[in-house]
């Protein structure tokens, strides 16, 4: 069953008197429970497409469905509500709040939407996620007291706090060394296999894309091909060396 479907998505940006076309008729489908790498070099349109898939932006033309809901016709508030309910984000730069503990960073999205969650419920849910990320002894640590890998694990926990259907990870290992990158990618695989969360990894790095089940390649705002690859079962356990 499809979680994501787009039809003929175009995206133009108006820069002064010049219109710049970034996406040129992108049509794709992502099955529920898939782990997809969205690949492309700088300027290929992959970040713009991720922003549309994540309801952070809207297409100039074309249609987009997420979990059966047509997103392309929603207002800004409608996209925000859908984003809060169904989408989690992980970014290259972690985007953690400074001078704020790990557990408070993870809890934050619960209080940014319409849902009614008590402080106790939020803390219990955040603690469970941080324990799962092997950060049970770092709950009260601020970002500056954490390594890069630990900060990214906090960011992953935060992305999961609202129990999303879709997780979008934009260059999630770009600021990490190779060993830590491998640990983070194993976590994504584990989440996909065990929790059946649909994950889209946005990357230019073939070694990151190798962890995906399928690959969508963008060039000059168009899909040039898509490949299905074997699921990386040997990477399922996040604590493997």
C-alpha atoms as one frame of an Amber mdcrd trajectory, in Angstrom:
protein
   0.000   0.000   0.000   1.319   3.444  -0.927   2.118   5.954   1.787   3.428
   8.602  -0.646   2.335   9.370  -4.175   3.117  12.399  -6.311   1.924  13.203
  -9.810   3.735  15.642 -12.092   5.137  17.884  -9.351   6.684  21.157 -10.498
   8.288  23.721  -8.233   9.338  27.217  -9.286  11.014  29.867  -7.161  10.726
  33.558  -7.975  14.103  35.263  -7.553  13.573  38.915  -8.344  12.436  39.030
 -11.953  13.663  35.518 -12.688  11.700  32.282 -12.283  13.849  29.285 -11.426
  12.342  25.855 -12.030  13.697  23.383  -9.461  11.388  20.374  -9.932  10.221
  19.302 -13.379   7.320  16.884 -13.362   8.261  14.540 -10.512   5.996  11.489
 -10.202   6.832   8.814  -7.657   5.335   6.332  -5.218   6.724   5.059  -1.918
   5.197   1.997  -0.340   4.274   1.959   3.334   7.150   0.425   5.322   9.795
   1.100   2.665  13.273   2.492   3.314  14.114   4.759   0.386  17.222   6.741
  -0.488  16.493   9.969  -2.363  19.786  10.679  -4.110  21.119  13.588  -6.073
  23.992  16.017  -6.281  23.799  19.601  -5.066  21.191  21.441  -7.133  19.350
  18.275  -8.184  16.166  19.276  -6.340  16.268  16.607  -3.646  15.950  19.027
  -0.723  13.094  20.863  -2.430  11.329  17.552  -2.997  11.919  16.557   0.624
  10.386  19.844   1.782   7.288  19.135  -0.296   7.043  15.541   0.932   7.449
  16.826   4.484   4.671  19.428   4.080   7.183  22.220   4.700   6.502  23.621
   1.212   3.920  23.157  -1.513   4.342  22.501  -5.243   3.776  25.149  -7.890
   1.699  22.557  -9.729   1.005  18.838  -9.524  -0.558  16.684  -6.822   0.729
  14.965  -3.687  -0.989  12.386  -1.484   0.286  11.338   1.943  -1.400   8.370
   3.564  -4.437   8.890   1.337  -4.781  12.628   2.061  -4.170  15.053  -0.788
  -1.620  17.481   0.577  -1.142  19.708  -2.456  -4.484  21.461  -1.901  -4.074
  22.087   1.839  -3.557  25.484   3.427  -0.412  26.275   5.399  -2.249  25.454
   8.631  -3.563  22.223   7.131  -0.059  21.159   6.125   1.237  22.024   9.593
  -1.423  19.872  11.252  -0.681  16.932   8.943   3.058  17.374   9.483   2.637
  17.327  13.254   0.523  14.182  13.112   2.310  12.041  10.541   5.878  13.213
   9.828   9.152  13.192  11.744  12.344  14.977  10.661  16.041  14.360  11.243
  18.508  16.963   9.959  22.232  17.015   9.320  22.816  19.766  11.895  20.679
  18.042  14.597  18.666  21.257  15.260  18.568  20.713  19.022  17.683  23.592
  21.311  20.777  24.830  23.170  20.781  25.032  26.961  17.919  22.514  26.928
  18.243  18.960  28.186  18.002  15.930  25.943  14.665  14.890  27.403  13.220
  18.384  27.010  14.364  18.478  23.377  12.602  15.179  22.731   9.421  16.236
  24.528   9.128  19.574  22.725   7.077  18.448  19.648   4.360  17.055  21.921
   3.535  20.571  23.093   3.672  22.209  19.640   0.457  20.716  18.268  -3.212
  20.392  19.143  -2.882  17.146  21.098  -3.348  17.179  24.852  -0.458  15.413
  26.548   0.375  15.794  30.215   3.890  16.569  31.385   4.112  13.114  32.947
   2.986  11.337  29.773   5.423  13.357  27.665   8.322  12.616  30.017   7.535
   8.890  30.084   7.348   8.686  26.301  10.562  10.697  25.830  12.402   8.623
  28.437  11.396   5.422  26.665  12.688   6.689  23.336  15.978   7.921  24.789
  16.465   4.582  26.527  15.951   2.911  23.178  18.647   5.183  21.730  21.042
   4.059  24.508  20.861   7.495  26.123  19.175   6.597  29.404  22.090   8.098
  31.324  22.050  11.324  29.276  18.489  12.514  29.889  19.491  15.777  31.569
  22.541  16.494  29.404  22.453  19.571  27.167  23.619  19.354  23.517  27.069
  20.767  24.300  27.580  17.902  26.759  26.853  15.276  24.091  28.920  13.896
  21.222  27.760  14.348  17.628  26.413  10.806  17.521  24.559  11.288  20.800
  23.047  14.541  19.550  21.803  12.806  16.414  20.277  10.020  18.496  18.446
  12.658  20.539  17.219  14.133  17.250  15.994  10.708  16.109  14.161  10.209
  19.402  12.567  13.633  18.974  11.467  12.731  15.429   9.641   9.673  16.796
   7.875  11.291  19.741   4.611  11.854  17.829   4.672   8.292  16.420   4.871
   9.385  12.769   4.023   7.311   9.721   6.886   8.896   7.757  10.429   9.779
   8.813  12.441  12.139   6.598  16.187  12.259   7.223  18.136  14.973   5.378
  21.838  14.053   5.153  21.573  12.594   8.687  25.222  11.502   8.858  26.761
  14.529   7.139  28.352  15.869  10.344  29.459  12.513  11.749  32.574  10.363
  11.437  32.339   7.090   9.534  31.967   4.825  12.581  29.241   6.970  14.150
  27.534   7.301  10.750  27.311   3.535  10.499  25.749   3.306  13.967  23.120
   5.928  13.079  22.282   4.224   9.779  21.863   0.895  11.580  19.340   2.609
  13.840  17.326   3.751  10.838  17.344   0.208   9.449  16.269  -1.167  12.817
  13.390   1.316  13.061  12.285   0.415   9.559  12.432  -3.351  10.123  11.042
  -3.516  13.657   8.608  -0.585  13.714   7.701  -0.601  10.000   8.255   3.153
   9.835   8.546   4.451   6.273  11.881   6.255   5.986  13.243   8.494   3.245
  16.992   9.168   3.474  17.980  12.272   1.509  21.635  11.934   0.553  24.301
  12.408  -2.076  26.430   9.620  -0.564  26.253   6.132  -2.138  27.430   4.529
   1.126  24.368   5.968   2.887  22.050   4.958   0.041  23.394   1.384   0.269
  21.405   0.962   3.516  18.103   1.550   1.713  15.819  -0.978   0.072  15.250
   1.214  -2.954  16.821   4.295  -4.505  15.272   7.257  -6.310  17.740   9.432
  -8.196  17.152  13.062  -9.096  19.032  15.096 -11.667  18.115  18.621 -12.721
  14.756  18.352 -10.999  13.707  15.101 -12.633  13.763  11.452 -11.624  16.314
   9.696 -13.767  15.814   6.180 -12.444  14.851   4.119  -9.424  16.429   0.908
  -8.192  15.270  -1.756  -5.791  18.036  -3.350  -3.772  18.130  -6.149  -1.243
  17.107  -5.228   2.282  20.232  -4.883   4.458  19.278  -7.558   6.996  22.844
  -7.726   8.342  22.392  -4.166   9.643  19.218  -4.729  11.618  20.752  -4.536
  15.095  21.714  -0.978  16.006  24.256  -2.083  18.597  26.240  -4.350  16.272
  29.828  -3.350  15.699
